[in-house]
Amino acid sequence: MKTLLVLAGLVALAMSGAVPTETVHFKTKTVDAEFVTKQKKIFELFFAPSQISKDAEYYKIATEWSIEANIENYTNKKAVEDFLVLYKHGFLPRNHVFSIFYEKQKDEAIALFHLFYYAKDFDTFYKTAAYARVFLNEGQFLYAYYIAIIHRPDTKGIVLPAPYELYPEFFVNSDVLYRMYRTKMQGGISNPDFASEYGITFENNYYVYNTNYSNYWTYGDEEYKLSYFTEDIGLNSYYYYFHSHFPFWLEGDVFTVWKERRGEAYYYFYKQLIARYYLERLSNGLGEIPEFSWTKPIKTGYIPFLTYYYPFIQRPADYQIPYESNVQELQFLDTYEKTFLQYLERGRFKAYNQEVDFTNSKSVNFVGNYWQSNVDLYEKFGPRNYHRSYEGTARRLLGASPEPVDKYSYIPSVLDFYQTSLRDPVFYQLYSRILKYFIQYKEYLAPYTQDLLHYVGVKVTDVKVDKLVTFFEYFDFDVTNGVFFAPEQLKTYKFTPYKVRQPRINHKPFTVTVDVKSEIEGDAVIKVFIGPKYNGEGYPLTLEDNWMNFVELDWFVHKLTAGQNKIERSSTDFLFYKQDSVPTAQIWKLLEQNKVPTHMSTEADFMPSRLMLPKGTKGGFPYQLFVVVYPYHGKEHTSELDSFIVDNKPFGYPLDRPVNEPYFIQPNMYFKDVFIYHEDEIYPYQSNYPYYVGHKTTYTKF
């Protein structure tokens, strides 16, 4: 305990400069002393994960702990035995690339997670984690440790560091790492001219590196316009959180509360994500999401400037997947898609020892499990000695990585990691392709009838929205884990922290006012969606062709009174969004007051609120809001999902299936045309002037 108190003080002192200069307002909650102790212990193992400090408390614990000798301290002995078999055979060595999409590494990571999960108490869990922190691959450790903390009952509510603090190399390009390494190796800014030209400053006892997003070298002539969105650290962290909460390999019995809706949650997440991406494409003039064929050249190239032990692989434009060396994989993808089409033709069928009826709306769970290829798909099928994932296979082929040299050596692509996948435009093309199969299944479902959608006695008379405005603003985030420290620095925590400063999209807070005239009293559900008004060609869209492109912004319950109701809802209260993550250094300080950020404890897997609106234009880009009011019916289950689920309707209701447009002309529904404006610089790189403007040629005067 004494060591932890010293550690807390040293880290907070060393990284005090890492706190953003601007005032950040967020809610905190008070926690007890036991929680604070757990939180500090967990944080300790996240610091400098690529290095081992022999002076740290965790190192002493690791060298004295024997998993085999303490097998009685785990509630699942078989899980321990399975881990030991793999471990004695040889785990992924340290300083090697780890990806959950490679079979051998996945099996090892799952075994490690089970070891963490089945530790009988927190003390055993921490000792096991300390052991893995020292003796196992750092990427594999971080992956299993992060997910175990989310799912263990005794670590519920524990705050986890933002992924970009843990894996800076996944969130910043290699030119930033080069500047950081140069500063570290030279002991500071030794060349002011270099620092001025390449955007390096020393502010309030920390180094700041101004950086831009990737440009046309990476994306080509058009796609680079979206880099502020696809490379946003909050968006990519959001995707990593989603996977950490719903790993495709995690048995439904571990998180039984989600088991019955696992496939539906998968569909809803990707529908929201792809629709949100589509809105961003429209405002940047890029139009529809391109399609691709497995047998024809992939038109969209991608040349990342990321590095993770090795430079990431590059995919040229018009890339042809090599058929001869990938014939089995290509046949598998084709067969997998055609198998689903056969299911669509039959409508009612038996698959994986399950009776499936596509006219039943709950069959979305089977469809989601099928496309995710998760373990619940095979639950009634028995053990799977052979398993090939559609997602994993597609990612490997589209990523364009060459065949691995051996089971542990390969060149990574951005599609190999959840932290980097969203950077590649072909990611959205792949999941747009998957969603099209969902939509074909949804055609089996009868559209909601006019009577079902109608709310007797309730009429939305008007919807008002404040002016919608987006803008770019500077955001500083900690990347100290991206450098290596001398042993003395690891021991004393005396070092200068490192931060990256990057312009990020945001919007001005706004209020949606819904005027409702009601003849009845009672609880009602109100939902707010945003969707396109026109397609990529500029033609108006009908709801029947457009329902899948709406993004659900809010979902809440309001008590209606008889008469006129004026319901005001601030964008800061919208359900599905959260504030930016608080820097770990600032959380250390909060722990001294027995407090933690509320949103990082309970809403970690929500989308960053700054990404709520697509970027506007100077003259205003047209979208439409859809507001619906319907009767409230209680949730089927009460659980930790209370913060995410409001009622018993399907996710995305009533835009969760094809619609009959005349049925959506209802008194309790309202479509509102809106425009989103953008202030100041249109392109984020312009915001970084004069700190980082690239190379300037100087001519000598004669």
KESE-467086 format. One record per residue (C-alpha): residue in one letter; x, y, z. Coordinates in steps of 0.001 Angstrom, whole numbers, padded with zeros to 6 digits, always signed. Example, Ala and Ser with C-alpha at 12.3 -4.5 7.8 and 13.67 -1.06 7.14 Angstrom:
<tormars>
A+012300-004500+007800S+013670-001060+007140
</tormars>
This chain:
<tormars>
M+000000+000000+000000K+002859+002370+000824T+004347+001681-002598L+001068+002583-004271L+000838+005882-002395V+004352+006808-003437L+003581+005744-007011A+000465+007893-007107G+002351+010953-005954L+005250+010457-008336V+003089+009818-011387A+000856+012798-010659L+003918+015010-010147A+005743+013777-013244M+002711+014052-015487S+001072+017149-014008G+001832+019000-017203A-000110+016414-019151V-003425+017912-018060P-004926+020020-020889T-004615+023745-020454E-008305+024287-021190T-010866+023714-018467V-012625+020389-018857H-015947+019940-017098F-016991+016413-016244K-018946+014718-013512T-017226+012660-010852K-018476+010085-008405T-017182+009293-004955V-015706+005833-004392D-014610+004045-001238A-011073+003278-000091E-011186-000308-001392F-012113+000929-004858V-009274+003482-004801T-006769+000771-003883K-007977-001461-006725Q-007913+001431-009177K-004329+002353-008306K-003138-001233-008552I-004756-001609-011964F-003264+001665-013215E+000196+000585-012091L+000279-002282-014593F-000681+000009-017483F+002354+002291-017160A+005137+001791-019758P+003729-001592-020882S+006611-002238-023281Q+009113-002180-020425I+009577-004013-017156S+010755-002252-014029K+012526-004596-011659D+012041-002016-008906A+008252-002057-009229E+006002-003855-006772Y+004430-005887-009575Y+007821-007348-010519K+008379-008721-007023I+004867-010201-007000A+005355-011749-010445T+008623-013461-009573E+007140-014958-006413W+003797-016073-007880S+003227-019549-009267I+000019-020136-011174E+000350-023912-011037A+001032-023958-007296N-002016-021753-006677I-004492-023556-008916E-006934-023752-005997N-007221-019961-006142Y-009077-020148-009459T-012750-021077-009779N-012223-022962-013044K-009354-025454-012796K-009732-026561-016400A-009150-022991-017577V-005905-022944-015589E-004835-026311-016960D-005590-025217-020537F-003497-022092-020037L-000581-024042-018590V-000583-026471-021524L-000289-023584-023975Y+002190-021701-021817K+004537-024638-021440H+004351-025256-025169G+005363-021648-025800F+003438-018367-025816L+003915-015376-028109P+007322-013912-027140R+007673-010341-025939N+008458-007645-028510H+006380-009342-031200V+003262-008041-032962F+000034-009247-031342S-003301-009391-033180I-006488-011149-032117F-007159-012055-035760Y-004320-014600-035911E-005438-018036-034763K-002544-019071-032531Q-002332-015676-030854K-006104-015603-030389D-006115-018991-028623E-003377-017815-026270A-005136-014519-025525I-008405-016322-024762A-006613-018706-022412L-005015-015730-020658F-008368-013968-020357H-009897-017080-018796L-007031-017192-016324F-007762-013582-015339Y-011523-014019-015326Y-011588-017125-013152A-009262-015797-010453K-011366-016298-007328D-010743-012839-005847F-009118-009534-006692D-005867-010409-004950T-005430-013523-007102F-006408-011554-010196Y-003827-008868-009505K-001050-011358-008823T-001910-013237-012013A-001929-009982-013967A+001439-008990-012501Y+002826-012362-013579A+001525-011895-017121R+002777-008291-017183V+006336-009524-016620F+006511-012845-018443L+004095-012600-021395N+003886-010544-024570E+002996-006956-023718G+000314-006601-026413Q-001287-009896-025466F-001219-008931-021794L-002816-005521-022366Y-005526-007064-024533A-006600-009784-022087Y-006124-007561-019020Y-008293-004763-020444I-011154-007101-021319A-010938-008997-018026I-011296-005759-016045I-014457-004937-017993H-016051-008341-017393R-014935-009361-013898P-017675-008677-011325D-015186-007316-008771T-013776-004715-011190K-017074-003300-012450G-016832+000462-012643I-013041+000527-012658V-011775+003312-014921L-009604+002184-017814P-007061+004426-019549A-008057+005620-023003P-006673+003247-025664Y-004670+006054-027258E-002725+006455-024007L-001918+002737-023939Y-001113+002289-027637P+000143+005652-028997E+001688+003915-032013F-001836+002959-033163F-003130+006531-033022V-000315+008752-034305N+001739+008477-037461S+005396+007505-037432D+006587+011072-038069V+005240+012005-034627L+007034+009071-033014Y+010241+010115-034782R+009991+013612-033316M+009311+012155-029880Y+012293+009794-030104R+014551+012620-031260T+013503+014807-028344K+014021+011946-025897M+017431+010949-027268Q+018693+014536-027370G+017481+015250-023866G+015104+017970-024996I+014756+020496-027786S+018368+021014-028846N+017599+022508-032251P+015060+025369-032049D+014841+025641-035839F+013905+021969-036151A+011376+022324-033329S+009815+025398-034908E+009542+023835-038340Y+008130+020527-037116G+005762+021818-034471I+007544+020853-031239T+007080+023042-028187F+007867+022811-024481E+004905+024016-022454N+004284+023798-018727N+006913+021084-018253Y+005798+018781-021045Y+006655+018321-024706V+003899+019015-027220Y+003918+017729-030800N+001568+019450-033219T+000347+016959-035773N-001980+016727-038714Y-004008+013846-040070S-002864+011706-042968N-003125+013363-046378Y-003580+012280-049999W-000349+010238-049845T-002252+007846-047586Y-005773+008046-048946G-005621+009285-052510D-007234+012342-054024E-010630+012144-052297E-010699+009938-049211Y-008157+012111-047358K-010961+014638-046827L-012376+012281-044190S-009142+011639-042283Y-010184+013969-039431F-013068+011530-038859T-011582+008120-039688E-008388+008869-037714D-010102+010537-034772I-008672+009096-031563G-012097+009045-029917L-013778+007202-032783N-011059+004558-032952S-011141+004171-029164Y-014916+003772-029381Y-014464+000834-031746Y-011920-000746-029418Y-014322-000322-026491F-017053-002040-028496H-014837-005044-029147S-013655-005136-025531H-017248-005292-024305F-018384-007762-026993P-015413-009886-028116F-016432-012298-030851W-014719-015139-028983L-016330-014543-025572E-018934-017111-024545G-022423-015746-024064D-022577-017454-020686V-019937-015017-019402F-022161-012022-020149T-025576-013695-020063V-027377-010357-019914W-026434-009726-023559K-026687-013266-024840E-030246-013046-026158R-029487-009803-028034R-025875-010335-029002G-026495-010563-032735E-028906-007637-032615A-026322-005506-030789Y-023774-006405-033471Y-026161-005278-036212Y-027144-002082-034427F-023553-001043-033729Y-022431-001396-037328K-025628+000144-038699Q-025011+003229-036558L-021308+003352-037431I-021720+002958-041189A-024639+005401-041310R-022588+007941-039364Y-019684+007489-041804Y-022080+007930-044729L-023270+011273-043348E-019653+012421-043198R-019058+011331-046793L-022039+013346-047981S-020954+016610-046372N-017489+016199-047906G-018869+015575-051385L-017767+011928-051581G-021188+010390-052114E-022043+006717-051768I-019844+004121-050086P-018069+002217-052897E-018651-001503-053370F-016035-004118-054218S-015732-007659-055554W-013510-010412-054186T-012447-011327-057719K-011786-007856-059135P-009193-005210-058242I-009906-003273-055040K-010020+000300-056314T-009376+001972-052959G-005725+002041-051968Y-004433+002793-048488I-000854+003684-047524P-000638+004140-043740F+002275+005810-041995L+001854+003804-038804T+004462+001543-037271Y+004152-001261-034722Y+007518-003002-034544Y+007338-002954-038346P+005844-000410-040748F+002231-001280-041563I+001641-002920-044920Q+000467-000716-047787R-002324-001574-050212P-001976+000098-053612A-004957+001356-055568D-006514-001269-057866Y-005110-004023-055671Q-005865-007521-056937I-006076-010152-054197P-003653-012905-055306Y-005902-015823-056237E-003344-018628-056324S-002044-018049-052802N-005502-017316-051338V-007729-019731-053223Q-009088-021427-050090E-009791-018120-048363L-011553-016674-051402Q-013633-019815-051806F-014546-019670-048125L-015731-016042-048352D-017750-016784-051473T-019296-019903-049933Y-020100-018091-046681E-021967-015354-048523K-023799-017807-050785T-024783-019936-047791F-026531-016929-046299L-028254-016241-049612Q-029537-019815-049518Y-030903-019150-046032L-032681-016114-047473E-034224-018232-050227R-035561-020764-047734G-036784-018351-045074R-037313-021134-042546F-034474-023572-041986K-032321-025418-039491A-028696-024358-039128Y-026101-025001-036421N-028734-027129-034655Q-031019-024089-034418E-034494-023619-035847V-034508-020249-037613D-037492-018370-039015F-036607-015169-040844T-040155-013854-040446N-039423-013636-036709S-037776-010327-035786K-035682-012038-033115S-033873-013982-035828V-031664-010906-036111N-029741-012501-033265F-028894-015506-035457V-027999-013250-038399G-025706-011123-036249N-024032-014154-034728Y-023571-015614-038201W-021763-012599-039619Q-019685-012071-036509S-018905-015813-036447N-018994-015647-032664V-018979-018599-030305D-022707-018390-029570L-023425-019317-033182Y-021952-022738-032477E-023319-023132-028956K-025779-025902-029919F-023492-027296-032558G-020907-028712-030175P-017143-028136-029946R-015536-026615-033030N-012105-028001-033779Y-012149-026111-037056H-013305-022536-037123R-012794-019866-039743S-014164-016376-039310Y-015675-014421-042188E-014586-011126-040638G-011068-012321-039883T-010538-013826-043330A-011916-010747-045084R-009713-008426-043034R-006575-010380-043857L-007232-010418-047607L-008300-006778-047801G-005403-005696-045606A-003001-007037-048275S-000518-008467-045781P+001769-011198-047126E+001652-014698-045683P+003146-014847-042155V+006692-016166-041957D+005699-018339-038999K+002991-018447-036348Y+004377-015348-034624S+006003-013251-037376Y+004001-011190-039839I+003713-007679-041237P+000624-005982-039790S-002133-004147-041626V-004482-001642-040024L-007307-004185-040351D-005441-006474-037933F-006311-004223-034974Y-009524-002736-033644Q-007592+000407-032684T-006646+001126-036314S-009303-000527-038520L-011426+002588-038950R-008573+004395-040698D-008854+002244-043824P-011666+003244-046236V-012083-000397-047264F-013208-001186-043700Y-016433+000742-044334Q-016846-000952-047692L-016573-004371-046016Y-019108-003668-043270S-021428-001878-045676R-021334-005132-047643I-022228-007140-044524L-025068-004757-043663K-026578-005288-047098Y-027081-008957-046158F-028794-007825-042957I-031083-005590-044991Q-032000-008513-047243Y-032949-010491-044134K-034956-007511-042868E-037047-007676-046047Y-038661-010779-044518L-040098-008664-041712A-043445-007032-042337P-043245-003227-042105Y-044717-001765-038944T-048398-001073-039515Q-050026+002306-039243D-051927+001214-036142L-048780-000060-034456L-046887+003165-035125H-049765+005447-034153Y-049918+006924-030637V-053586+007645-029982G-054166+011080-028511V-050604+012343-029015K-049464+014799-031670V-046059+016380-032270T-047006+019908-033300D-043521+021311-033851V-039815+020601-033513K-037314+023419-033072V-033545+023051-033198D-030839+025575-032407K-028418+026453-035177L-026168+023437-035748V-022514+024432-035998T-019335+022359-036234F-015745+023543-035893F-012224+022284-035315E-010483+022780-031992Y-007131+021766-030565F-007051+018677-028402D-004053+017476-026384F-003641+013804-025507D-000944+011934-023651V+001414+009675-025618T+004076+009151-022952N+003737+005367-023253G+005090+005736-026778V+008671+006334-025616F+011125+004174-023675F+012548+005145-020303A+015849+004513-018588P+015663+002133-015588E+016156+005045-013203Q+013206+006886-014734L+011010+003806-014374K+012055+003620-010741T+011644+007283-009776Y+008972+008362-012272K+011040+011482-012924F+010524+012238-016589T+008987+014832-018866P+005679+013639-020326Y+004781+013829-024010K+001576+015024-025609V+000212+015335-029119R-001843+018357-030128Q-004294+017772-032929P-007320+019664-034272R-010486+017621-033739I-014022+018135-034937N-016605+019347-032428H-019940+021141-032417K-021633+023833-030412P-024129+022501-027854F-027696+022696-029083T-031200+022064-027828V-033990+020141-029519T-037423+021393-028479V-040350+019069-029134D-043862+020478-028777V-046362+017732-028033K-050110+018091-027659S-051465+015196-025632E-054927+014072-024646I-053510+011523-022228E-051101+011377-019314G-048337+008841-018941D-044776+007925-019781A-043756+008253-023412V-040559+007423-025257I-039007+010085-027453K-036393+009310-030076V-034371+011672-032248F-032658+010552-035471I-030589+012394-038061G-030366+011269-041667P-029589+012393-045210K-031937+014641-047136Y-030276+013964-050505N-028116+011169-051861G-024585+011495-053208E-025934+012628-056578G-027979+015403-055008Y-031386+013776-055526P-034003+013729-052728L-034251+010451-050846T-037444+008650-049923L-037706+007111-046480E-038179+003677-048040D-034731+003979-049647N-033153+005834-046755W-034270+004287-043451M-030967+002447-042964N-028973+005695-043229F-030466+007387-040162V-028333+007665-037029E-030119+007471-033698L-029075+010478-031609D-031215+010147-028509W-033659+007853-026719F-035350+008898-023492V-038545+008654-021439H-040685+011698-020650K-043919+011940-018667L-046621+013569-020783T-049353+015658-019208A-052746+016381-020709G-052527+019483-022859Q-049497+021154-024388N-046048+019764-023526K-042827+021623-024339I-039967+019129-024102E-036467+020583-024238R-033566+018195-024637S-029966+019408-024590S-027418+017689-026815T-025230+017296-023730D-027835+014873-022355F-028176+012667-025446L-028061+009012-024455F-025485+007459-026753Y-022664+009960-026299K-020014+010704-023719Q-017385+013320-022992D-013746+012928-023949S-011700+010621-021750V-009899+012216-018835P-006084+011857-018897T-004772+009169-016572A-002579+011735-014810Q-005674+013706-013881I-007439+010578-012648W-004506+009889-010299K-005199+013284-008709L-008920+012561-008441L-008169+009296-006655E-006515+011282-003876Q-009966+012785-003325N-011656+009364-003581K-013237+010310-006903V-013271+009017-010493P-014822+010414-013710T-018380+009111-013900H-018510+008790-017685M-015329+006699-017820S-016717+004372-015183T-020204+003832-016600E-020250+005075-020217A-016871+004035-021611D-018392+002300-024634F-020420+005320-025811M-019426+007409-028846P-017568+010693-028187S-020106+013508-028083R-017880+015678-030290L-018657+013291-033169M-022418+013609-032794L-022829+015792-035886P-021211+015413-039298K-019047+018325-040369G-021088+021125-041851T-020291+023502-044684K-019957+027277-044840G-023387+027656-046415G-024961+024830-044409F-025327+021195-045472P-028887+019788-045546Y-029953+016874-043349Q-033234+015933-041721L-034208+015141-038162F-036814+012508-037443V-038578+012716-034079V-040987+010035-032907V-043046+009742-029719Y-044556+006405-028723P-045938+004717-025570Y-043426+003540-023002H-043341-000160-022181G-040936-001335-019530K-037735-003217-020156E-037825-006987-020279H-034833-007205-017941T-033246-004881-015416S-029472-004983-015338E-026294-003052-015998L-027775-002362-019440D-030082+000226-017888S-027767+003010-019063F-028121+001825-022670I-031603+000322-023016V-034667+002446-022336D-037578+000164-023262N-038443-003218-024774K-038365-002150-028428P-035745-003391-030912F-032585-001321-031186G-033174+001517-033629Y-036988+001206-033577P-038933+002202-035656L-036148+002464-038265D-034864-001033-037568R-036538-002589-040638P-037840-001589-044088V-040644+000937-043887N-043875+001669-045690E-043499+005440-046055P-047204+006397-045857Y-047341+004733-042428F-044747+007232-041189I-047055+010154-041857Q-048358+010086-038292P-049346+012760-035750N-046747+011397-033311M-043930+011670-035879Y-042180+014739-037227F-039575+015304-039943K-037559+018500-039646D-035196+019862-042290V-031979+021169-040749F-028695+022599-041978I-025308+022029-040393Y-022844+024886-040705H-019092+024890-040240E-017164+027793-038768D-013538+028802-039272E-011173+026501-041145I-012780+023870-043356Y-009730+021584-043354P-008086+020628-040053Y-004519+021017-041312Q-005167+024740-041718S-005820+024972-037981N-002238+024008-037177Y-000666+027036-038835P+001847+028425-037909Y+003054+025571-035717Y+003235+022830-038317V+003214+023856-041924G+005608+021354-043449H+008917+022000-045141K+009709+025535-046288T+012458+026065-048852T+014803+028973-048114Y+016660+030587-050997T+020032+032276-050502K+020234+035842-051770F+023239+036660-053979
</tormars>
